[in-house]
Amino acid sequence: MPTVSEIVALRALALSAVTLPHPDAAVRWVATSELPDPSPYLEGGELLLTTGLVDRDAAGWGEFVRVVLEAGVVAVGFGVGVRHPELPAALAAAAARDGLNLFVVPQPTPFIAVSKAVADSLADAERDEDRRSLAHQQELTRAAVVGSAELVDALGRIVGGSAAVIGQEGDALFGFAGLGDRARPLIERMQRGDRRSAFAEIGAAGRMLVQPVELHGRTDAYLVIESPDALNPAQRTAVSTALALLTLERDRARVERDAERRIRAGAVSLLLQGDAVAAEAVLGELPWTSARVVRARGAAVAEALATLEHLGAIATVTPDDELIVISPDEPELPGLLVGVGPVQPLAALGVSDSAARDALAAASPGRPVVRWEELASEGVDALLSWESLASYTAMLLGPVLTRPDAGELVAALRSFLRHNGQVGPAASELGVHRNTVRNRLALAEDLLGRSLQDPQARADLWIALKHVTAG
């Protein structure tokens, strides 16, 4: 839009500036009025033309200046030679005192000429804005072909400040990372339920604008722009263009990511089946001949998968939200319960997967990472669930545990098994006669219905006795 000083400077109009305290004020249109109070017919931003047909004293001109300023008039052009041969001194004084742009329109210059000049300037300004908008769109489109980071950088240049795309967690995905912290209060306000499409605030660094990047009806990220001044129409159009291009790019990236995830999921399935040849046909040649399987679960599975994908790992999430990673190394998976299988040749990854399942089943908040090798070193019973062990112990040792002398019988069985079936060392440990131990063991055999000379019976009893507190 043209400014007051630009209109006053047009030689063809021969206008004379009286006072221009705000020469850069933008002129939206021209209004002509001889009413005592023209404010009901004004919208703000007008250049008001008048010949002063209403008689006013000094106080009246002061009131006139107050009224037009409150109505948002950016300048008054006073036509001389009709009602007043010269500009009223009281009007000039009031304009100077209250900060109103005021100029004189000489009698040879018709008001229509001023209106036409402003209309022409507005049309020129609109054409200039259209040209700038087209140039911005072309620049943004070229940048978008390269990638989202280039697109955001181009938008920052266009607004004369900086721009960034901020993720839901407040991390800068593209652009100037420093905007993340400054934009956090605005983003958090939006996340709390204020669904307005944009916010604007004036801060130490200028004006900040935040707009959500929507994908399929939900907010995927936030476009943040910081500029030293309010955005002009061409810059606002550029922001809308960039937002549309970002939405298209992120939707395209989502489609590609989903396709890549399906491919990796298929490759993981092939590897777990031992078909490394088919997996390499899908993924390309693998850089290793052996690997381990890691399984994990927890609320942060989706974030962990995204991080692993960024690192180029072979990973997928099952339909029941369990993360599977295939790698020679053990990945860091904070916040998840993790079961780590042993390294195996690619053809035997199913073995590592079974071990990873067992290790994950033993994981808990107190022990979030369980490695199969460590679990196996604790005994085969460590591979069983607590519920299964409790049920097995109750079934096997029930006839013994329900007796009044259960403590003595359990102690005899434990000592006997601990000393590899030797009665003498067991009796010494218990501080009783050998025959006492023999009698207790014989009673236990009768109750259990199993011979203590049977290796399988000894192994079963040892596992069960480890989970009995009696004795």
C-alpha positions in Angstrom: 0.0 0.0 0.0 1.2 3.5 -0.7 2.3 5.7 2.2 1.2 9.2 3.1 4.5 10.6 2.1 4.4 8.9 -1.3 1.0 10.4 -2.1 2.0 13.9 -0.9 5.2 13.7 -3.0 3.2 13.1 -6.3 4.1 16.2 -8.4 0.9 16.0 -10.5 -1.2 16.7 -7.4 0.8 19.7 -6.2 0.0 18.8 -2.6 1.7 20.8 0.3 2.6 19.0 3.5 1.7 20.9 6.7 2.7 18.3 9.3 3.7 14.7 8.7 4.5 13.1 12.0 3.8 9.6 10.5 4.9 9.8 6.9 5.1 6.0 6.5 1.5 5.4 7.5 -0.1 3.2 4.8 -3.1 4.5 2.9 -5.9 1.9 2.4 -8.3 4.2 0.6 -9.6 7.8 0.1 -12.7 9.2 1.8 -14.3 12.6 1.2 -16.6 14.1 3.9 -18.0 17.4 5.0 -19.9 15.9 7.9 -19.5 17.3 11.5 -18.5 13.8 12.5 -17.4 11.5 9.6 -16.2 8.6 11.9 -19.4 6.4 11.5 -18.5 6.1 7.8 -14.8 5.3 8.2 -13.1 1.9 8.7 -9.5 3.1 9.4 -6.5 3.6 7.2 -8.3 6.2 5.1 -6.9 9.5 3.7 -9.8 11.9 4.5 -10.4 14.9 2.1 -12.5 17.9 3.3 -13.0 21.5 2.4 -14.2 22.4 5.9 -17.8 23.4 5.0 -18.8 23.0 8.6 -18.1 26.1 10.7 -15.7 25.3 13.5 -13.8 27.4 16.1 -10.5 26.4 17.5 -12.1 23.9 19.9 -14.1 22.5 17.0 -11.0 21.9 15.0 -9.4 20.2 18.0 -12.4 18.0 18.4 -12.3 17.2 14.6 -8.7 16.1 14.8 -9.4 13.9 17.9 -12.4 12.2 16.1 -10.6 11.4 12.9 -7.6 10.0 14.8 -9.8 7.8 16.9 -11.5 6.6 13.6 -8.1 5.5 12.3 -7.6 8.2 9.6 -4.0 8.2 8.5 -4.0 11.7 7.0 -6.3 14.7 6.3 -6.1 16.6 3.0 -7.6 20.0 3.3 -8.9 21.6 0.1 -8.5 25.4 0.1 -10.3 27.9 -2.1 -13.8 26.6 -1.6 -14.9 27.5 2.0 -11.6 28.6 3.3 -9.0 30.5 1.2 -6.3 29.2 3.5 -5.8 26.3 5.8 -7.4 27.2 9.2 -4.6 27.9 11.7 -6.5 26.1 14.5 -6.6 22.9 12.4 -2.9 23.1 11.7 -2.2 23.7 15.4 -4.4 20.8 16.5 -2.8 18.4 13.9 0.7 19.3 15.1 -0.2 18.9 18.7 -2.0 15.5 18.4 0.2 14.0 15.7 -2.1 14.0 12.6 -0.7 13.9 9.1 -2.1 17.0 7.4 -1.5 18.4 3.9 -3.1 21.1 1.7 -4.9 20.3 -1.6 -4.7 23.4 -3.8 -7.8 24.6 -5.6 -6.7 23.5 -9.1 -6.4 19.9 -7.9 -9.8 18.1 -7.7 -10.4 15.6 -5.0 -11.1 13.0 -7.6 -7.5 13.4 -8.8 -6.2 12.5 -5.3 -8.6 9.5 -5.2 -7.4 8.3 -8.6 -3.8 8.7 -7.7 -4.3 6.6 -4.5 -6.3 4.0 -6.5 -3.5 3.8 -9.1 -0.8 3.5 -6.3 -2.9 0.7 -4.6 -3.1 -1.1 -7.9 0.6 -0.8 -8.5 1.3 -2.0 -5.0 -1.0 -5.0 -5.5 0.8 -5.9 -8.7 4.1 -5.6 -6.9 2.8 -7.8 -4.1 1.6 -10.3 -6.7 5.0 -10.3 -8.4 6.7 -10.7 -5.0 4.3 -13.5 -4.1 5.0 -15.3 -7.4 8.7 -14.9 -6.9 8.4 -16.3 -3.3 6.4 -19.2 -4.5 8.9 -20.1 -7.2 11.8 -19.9 -4.6 9.9 -22.1 -2.1 9.0 -24.6 -4.8 12.6 -24.9 -6.0 13.7 -25.3 -2.4 11.0 -27.9 -1.7 12.3 -30.1 -4.5 15.6 -30.3 -2.7 14.1 -31.1 0.7 12.2 -29.8 3.8 15.4 -28.3 5.3 16.0 -26.1 2.2 12.4 -25.1 2.1 12.4 -23.9 5.7 15.7 -22.0 5.2 14.2 -20.3 2.1 11.2 -19.2 4.1 13.5 -17.7 6.8 15.1 -15.6 4.1 11.8 -14.5 2.7 10.5 -13.2 6.1 13.8 -11.6 6.9 14.3 -13.7 10.0 14.4 -17.4 10.7 12.1 -20.4 10.5 12.0 -24.0 11.8 9.8 -27.0 11.9 9.4 -28.2 15.5 8.2 -31.7 16.4 5.6 -32.6 19.0 8.3 -33.1 21.6 9.8 -29.6 21.0 12.8 -30.8 19.0 13.8 -28.9 15.8 13.3 -31.2 12.8 14.4 -28.6 10.3 15.6 -25.0 10.3 17.0 -22.8 13.1 17.1 -25.0 16.3 17.1 -22.0 18.6 13.4 -21.4 17.8 12.3 -24.5 19.6 12.8 -23.1 23.1 11.4 -19.7 22.3 8.3 -21.2 20.6 7.7 -23.8 23.4 5.1 -21.6 25.4 3.1 -21.1 22.2 3.2 -24.7 21.2 2.3 -25.9 24.7 -0.7 -23.6 24.6 -1.8 -25.1 21.4 -1.3 -28.6 22.7 -3.5 -27.8 25.7 -6.4 -27.5 23.4 -6.3 -24.0 21.8 -6.9 -25.0 18.2 -6.3 -21.7 16.5 -4.3 -22.0 13.4 -1.6 -19.5 14.5 -0.2 -17.4 17.3 1.7 -14.2 17.1 3.7 -12.5 19.8 6.2 -9.7 20.0 9.4 -10.6 21.9 12.9 -9.5 22.1 13.7 -11.1 18.8 10.7 -9.7 17.0 7.4 -11.2 16.0 6.8 -14.9 16.3 4.2 -16.9 14.3 3.4 -20.6 15.0 1.2 -22.7 12.7 0.4 -26.4 13.0 1.4 -28.7 10.2 -1.6 -30.9 9.8 -1.6 -34.4 8.4 -4.9 -36.3 8.0 -6.7 -34.2 10.7 -4.0 -34.3 13.3 -1.1 -32.0 14.2 2.1 -33.6 12.9 4.5 -30.7 13.7 4.7 -26.9 14.0 6.0 -24.3 11.6 7.6 -21.5 13.6 8.6 -18.1 12.0 10.4 -15.3 13.7 10.7 -11.9 12.0 11.7 -8.4 13.1 8.5 -6.9 11.7 5.0 -7.8 10.9 4.7 -9.9 7.7 3.5 -8.1 4.6 0.9 -9.7 2.3 3.5 -11.4 0.1 5.3 -12.8 3.1 2.1 -14.1 4.6 1.3 -15.8 1.3 4.8 -17.3 1.4 4.1 -18.7 4.8 0.8 -20.3 3.5 2.7 -21.7 0.5 5.5 -23.1 2.7 2.9 -24.7 5.0 1.2 -26.4 2.1 4.5 -27.7 0.7 5.6 -28.9 4.1 2.4 -30.8 4.5 2.8 -32.5 1.1 6.4 -33.3 1.8 5.7 -34.8 5.2 2.8 -36.8 3.9 5.0 -38.1 1.1 7.7 -38.9 3.6 5.2 -40.7 5.8 4.0 -42.8 2.8 7.7 -43.7 2.0 8.4 -44.4 5.6 5.5 -46.8 5.9 6.5 -48.6 2.8 10.1 -48.9 4.0 8.8 -50.2 7.4 6.8 -52.9 5.6 9.9 -53.9 3.6 12.0 -54.1 6.8 9.3 -56.0 8.6 9.3 -58.6 5.8 13.1 -58.8 5.9 13.1 -59.3 9.7 10.6 -62.1 9.3 12.8 -63.8 6.7 15.9 -63.4 8.9 14.1 -65.0 11.9 13.2 -67.9 9.7 16.9 -68.3 8.8 16.5 -67.2 5.2 19.3 -64.7 5.0 19.5 -65.0 1.2 16.0 -63.8 0.7 16.4 -61.1 3.3 19.5 -59.8 1.5 17.5 -59.7 -1.8 15.2 -57.3 0.0 17.6 -55.2 2.0 20.8 -55.6 0.0 24.0 -57.3 1.2 24.3 -57.4 4.9 27.6 -56.2 6.4 27.8 -59.1 8.9 27.4 -62.9 8.9 26.2 -63.2 12.5 23.9 -61.1 14.7 21.7 -61.1 17.7 18.0 -60.6 18.2 16.8 -58.0 20.7 13.1 -57.7 21.7 11.7 -54.8 23.7 8.3 -53.5 24.8 7.1 -50.3 26.5 5.4 -47.0 25.9 8.4 -45.6 24.0 8.5 -48.3 21.3 7.5 -46.0 18.5 10.1 -43.4 19.4 12.8 -46.1 19.7 11.9 -47.5 16.2 12.2 -44.0 14.7 15.6 -43.5 16.3 16.8 -46.9 15.1 15.5 -46.2 11.6 17.5 -43.0 11.6 20.6 -45.0 12.4 19.9 -47.5 9.6 19.2 -50.4 11.9 17.1 -53.5 10.9 14.2 -53.2 13.2 10.4 -53.5 13.2 7.4 -53.4 15.6 5.1 -56.3 15.7 1.2 -55.9 15.7 1.3 -56.4 19.5 3.7 -53.4 19.9 6.9 -55.4 20.5 10.1 -54.0 19.1 12.5 -56.5 17.3 16.0 -55.4 16.4 18.6 -57.5 14.5 22.1 -56.3 15.0 25.6 -57.7 16.0 25.6 -55.1 18.8 23.2 -54.5 21.6 21.3 -51.3 21.0 20.5 -48.7 23.7 16.8 -48.7 24.3 16.1 -46.4 27.3 12.7 -46.6 28.9 11.9 -50.0 27.5 12.0 -53.6 28.9 14.6 -55.4 26.9 15.4 -59.0 26.2 18.8 -59.6 24.5 19.4 -62.9 22.6 22.9 -64.4 22.0 24.9 -63.8 18.8 24.2 -66.5 16.2 24.9 -67.1 12.5 22.3 -65.5 10.3 20.9 -68.9 9.4 20.3 -69.6 13.1 18.7 -66.2 14.2 15.6 -68.1 15.2 17.6 -69.5 18.1 18.6 -66.0 19.2 15.0 -64.9 18.8 13.7 -67.6 21.1 16.3 -66.6 23.7 15.4 -63.0 23.4 11.7 -63.8 24.0 12.7 -65.7 27.2 14.9 -62.9 28.4 12.2 -60.3 27.7 9.7 -62.4 29.7 12.1 -62.1 32.7 12.6 -58.3 32.4 10.9 -56.0 34.9 11.1 -52.3 36.0 13.7 -53.3 38.5 15.7 -55.2 35.9 14.8 -53.6 32.6 17.5 -55.2 30.5 17.9 -59.0 30.6 20.6 -60.8 28.6 20.0 -64.5 27.8 23.5 -65.5 28.7 23.0 -64.0 32.2 19.6 -65.6 32.6 20.9 -69.0 31.5 23.7 -68.8 34.1 21.1 -68.5 36.8 19.8 -71.9 36.0 17.1 -73.3 33.8 14.4 -72.2 36.2 15.3 -68.6 35.5 13.8 -69.1 32.1 10.4 -70.0 33.5 7.8 -67.5 34.7 7.2 -67.1 38.4 3.6 -68.3 38.0 4.8 -71.5 36.2 7.4 -72.2 38.9 5.0 -71.7 41.7 2.4 -74.0 40.1 5.1 -76.7 39.4 6.5 -76.5 42.9 3.0 -76.9 44.5 2.2 -79.9 42.3 5.5 -81.7 42.8 6.1 -81.0 46.5 2.5 -80.7 47.7 2.4 -84.0 49.5 5.6 -83.0 51.4 4.7 -79.4 52.1 1.4 -80.1 53.7 2.9 -82.3 56.5 3.7 -81.0 60.0 7.3 -82.2 59.5 7.6 -80.5 56.1 10.6 -78.5 57.3 12.6 -81.5 58.2 11.8 -83.4 55.0 12.6 -80.3 52.8 15.9 -79.8 54.7 16.8 -83.5 54.2 16.0 -83.4 50.5 18.0 -80.1 50.0 21.1 -81.4 51.8 21.0 -84.7 50.1 20.8 -83.1 46.6 23.4 -80.5 47.5 25.9 -83.2 48.4 25.3 -85.2 45.2 23.2 -87.9 46.9 25.6 -88.7 49.7 23.9 -89.4 53.0 26.9 -88.9 55.3 27.8 -85.3 54.4 24.1 -84.5 54.5 23.7 -85.9 58.0 26.8 -83.9 59.1 25.4 -80.7 57.7 22.0 -81.3 59.4 23.6 -82.4 62.6 21.6 -85.7 62.8 22.3 -89.4 62.5 22.6 -91.0 59.0 19.7 -93.3 59.6 17.5 -90.3 60.4 18.4 -88.8 57.1 17.7 -92.1 55.4 14.3 -92.4 57.1 13.4 -88.9 56.1 14.4 -89.4 52.5 12.5 -92.7 52.3 9.4 -91.0 53.6 9.8 -88.3 51.0 10.2 -90.8 48.2 6.9 -92.5 49.3 5.1 -89.2 49.5 6.4 -88.0 46.1 6.1 -91.3 44.4 9.5 -90.8 42.8 12.9 -92.4 43.4 15.8 -90.2 44.5 18.1 -92.4 42.4 16.4 -91.1 39.2 18.5 -88.2 37.8 15.4 -86.5 36.3 13.7 -86.7 39.7 16.7 -85.1 41.3 16.8 -82.3 38.7 13.1 -81.6 39.1 13.3 -81.6 42.9 16.3 -79.3 42.9 14.4 -76.7 40.8 11.3 -76.9 42.9 13.2 -76.8 46.2 14.9 -73.5 45.1 11.5 -71.9 45.3 10.4 -73.3 48.7 10.8 -71.2 51.8 10.1 -73.9 54.3 13.0 -75.5 56.0 
